[in-house]
Amino acid sequence: MDKAREQILQNELFSSLVSTGSKDDWLEQYQEEYQDVESWEAFWQNKCNIHSFSRNQGTRCIYLVPIGEYREEAEQSYGPINVECSYPREEGSDKVGTKRSKVSSRMEHPKRRKLTKTIFNRNKVGPNITVLSKYVEAFYSGIPVKLLERLSICDSDGEISMKVEIDETDLFYPLETRRCHKYDRKKVPNHERQIKVGDILWALKNLYDSEYSENSWCICGITMEDLYEDDKDSYTVGLAHGGDNVACFSFSRYVPIDIQNIHISELRGICIDKNVEKDRFLLKMDYHNRLVLLKLALLRRSCKVLVHELGHLFGIGHCVLCSCCMNGSGNLEEDYSQSMHLCPIDLQKIMNLINQNGNAVTPSDRYNELLSFYQEFGFEKDADWVTKRLNNF
């Protein structure tokens, strides 16, 4: 393992694992073994044999299904941050790089602007599902992603259930719920509902086994409902049951209420150079660009957790070599600080997975798809990283 780590870190694009200093960090709580490519190959082949994945292998897809009420951002709401146009000129000047708008005419001077007053997403509007599916398709290049119709969460006289149609019959799976954990009572409204994720996974398992096991690798539920795993948990972002080929992820905790909540590592993936100070950069931004940045932060967090957990469904363990998308995280700050990109070892696993069904996708093909995504939706510095990575090939 040490030899593999040393070789990876010779490339300046990869960095060592960094602790946030919290006792809740993943590696402070868990000691995990290194999974090399050969170990993963053996595990994955065994799983393919158990689930008969060799049948219809070339046409298998990933299914995403929204769960519960899910209001999503418009696809057009994402885009690059335009910092150069964020400084308002003196009153009456139109020379700001773009045509003058009503918003810019009301903007205050950046030195007087406060960073803590940008209210965002009180109603927890989720990331755009179509954009999420595009990212998964780019990340797992060669594996199609399909969207299923939303599964409703019903409340009948206080009895919460999830409606699932199987064999043209509506079935209602009971969901255990609770109000927020005692650790969260000062952070979230008292009426905030949490749903036990295991109950959702049980319903998804039955849906997968009955309707989709012949033509898909897995079903992943995505929701803006807050989730928990057991009574000890304050919350959980999600859970993957690899043996059942189902998972469910909540983006509820990923909503950044204000730009101060965005981690410097996230900003350096979206729009900030390494030598630029966070506060100084944010002070340049007008209200419109702040909102775009908040939406991009939510989208980036959601994309990252989605492909991470899908990796677990494909048998890939947590990376303990270096900074990697497959690092484990024990708290949100650690989660936000982690990379969007795969280390070379986990990249090889993904490439073997993608090409096992007869595809001939190269790492360069995959990175070019990711580059197009990052450029289209405003992740400028992630795009710069991928451009440099492409030069390695």
C-alpha positions, 0 to 999 in steps of 0.5 A, spaced: 500 500 500 505 504 501 508 503 494 502 505 491 501 511 495 508 513 494 507 512 486 500 516 486 503 522 490 508 523 485 503 526 481 502 533 483 494 532 481 493 528 487 494 529 495 495 526 501 489 524 506 488 530 510 484 530 517 479 536 519 482 535 526 475 532 528 474 526 532 468 524 528 473 524 522 472 517 518 479 514 519 479 517 526 473 512 527 474 506 523 480 502 521 479 500 513 483 495 509 486 497 502 483 494 497 487 493 491 484 492 484 485 484 484 481 484 491 476 488 487 476 484 481 475 478 485 469 481 489 465 483 483 466 477 479 463 473 485 457 478 486 456 478 478 455 470 479 451 471 485 446 475 481 447 472 474 449 479 472 452 476 466 445 475 463 443 482 459 450 485 461 451 489 455 444 492 456 444 493 464 443 500 466 443 504 473 436 507 475 435 513 479 428 514 482 426 521 486 422 519 493 417 524 496 416 531 494 422 533 490 422 540 487 428 541 483 432 547 480 431 548 473 437 546 469 438 553 466 439 555 473 447 553 473 453 556 470 459 559 470 460 564 476 462 571 473 466 574 478 469 580 473 462 583 472 460 582 480 464 589 482 458 594 481 461 601 478 459 608 480 452 610 479 450 611 472 456 607 469 454 601 464 461 599 464 461 592 468 462 587 462 454 586 461 448 590 460 446 594 466 440 590 469 435 592 475 439 587 480 446 591 478 442 598 479 440 596 486 447 593 488 451 596 494 458 597 494 462 590 495 466 593 501 459 594 505 456 588 503 455 582 508 456 575 507 451 572 512 445 575 509 444 571 502 438 567 504 437 561 500 433 555 499 429 555 505 424 550 502 429 545 500 429 545 492 433 539 490 438 539 485 436 538 478 435 530 477 436 530 469 443 534 471 445 529 476 443 523 471 448 526 466 453 526 471 453 519 473 453 517 466 459 521 465 462 518 471 460 511 469 461 512 462 458 507 458 453 505 463 446 508 461 442 512 467 435 512 466 429 515 471 423 512 474 417 516 476 417 519 483 415 514 488 410 518 493 410 518 500 403 518 503 400 520 510 394 517 512 392 519 519 399 519 521 401 513 518 407 514 513 408 509 507 411 509 501 407 508 495 410 503 490 407 500 484 409 492 483 406 488 477 401 493 476 398 493 483 399 499 488 403 497 494 404 501 501 410 500 505 410 503 512 415 508 514 418 509 521 419 516 522 421 521 528 422 528 529 429 531 529 434 527 533 436 531 540 443 533 537 439 537 532 433 541 536 437 547 535 439 546 528 433 544 525 425 546 526 422 542 531 417 539 525 422 536 521 421 529 519 426 524 519 425 517 515 428 511 517 432 509 511 432 501 512 424 502 510 425 505 504 431 500 502 426 494 503 421 497 498 426 499 493 429 492 494 422 489 492 421 493 486 428 491 484 427 484 484 420 484 481 421 489 476 428 491 474 433 485 476 433 483 469 436 489 466 439 494 471 445 494 475 441 497 481 436 502 483 438 508 487 433 513 491 434 520 491 430 524 496 430 531 499 427 528 506 431 527 512 434 520 513 436 516 519 439 509 520 438 507 527 436 511 534 443 513 535 444 517 529 443 524 528 442 523 521 445 519 515 446 522 508 444 515 505 445 508 505 447 503 500 445 495 500 450 492 495 447 485 496 440 487 494 443 492 489 439 498 492 441 505 495 437 511 497 441 518 498 438 524 501 440 531 499 437 535 505 443 536 509 447 538 503 443 545 502 448 551 503 444 556 507 449 561 506 455 562 502 459 562 508 457 555 509 461 553 502 468 549 504 474 552 501 475 546 497 468 546 494 470 553 492 476 551 489 473 546 485 468 551 482 471 558 481 477 559 486 484 559 484 489 556 490 492 562 492 485 566 492 482 568 499 475 565 500 472 572 504 476 576 499 473 572 493 466 572 496 466 580 497 466 581 490 460 577 488 453 580 487 447 577 489 445 573 482 452 570 482 452 568 490 445 564 488 448 561 482 454 559 487 449 556 492 446 552 487 452 549 484 455 547 491 449 543 492 449 540 485 456 538 486 455 535 493 449 531 491 453 529 484 459 527 489 455 523 494 451 519 488 457 517 484 461 515 491 455 511 494 454 507 487 461 505 487 459 501 493 454 498 490 459 496 485 463 493 490 468 499 491 471 500 498 473 506 501 480 509 499 485 510 504 491 511 499 490 519 498 485 524 496 479 521 492 472 521 491 471 514 494 474 517 501 470 515 507 467 521 511 464 522 518 461 529 518 459 534 513 465 538 513 470 532 512 465 530 506 465 537 503 473 538 503 473 531 499 475 531 492 470 530 486 476 525 482 478 518 483 485 516 485 488 512 479 487 505 483 479 506 483 479 509 476 482 502 474 476 499 478 471 503 474 474 502 467 474 495 468 467 495 470 465 499 464 468 495 459 466 488 462 460 488 458 464 489 451 465 497 451 472 500 449 471 506 453 478 509 455 480 513 461 481 519 456 474 518 453 471 518 460 475 524 462 472 528 456 465 526 458 467 529 465 470 535 462 464 537 458 459 536 464 464 541 468 464 546 463 457 546 461 455 547 468 460 551 471 465 547 475 471 551 472 476 549 476 474 541 476 474 542 469 481 545 469 483 539 473 481 534 468 484 538 463 491 537 466 489 529 468 488 528 460 495 531 459 497 525 463 494 520 458 
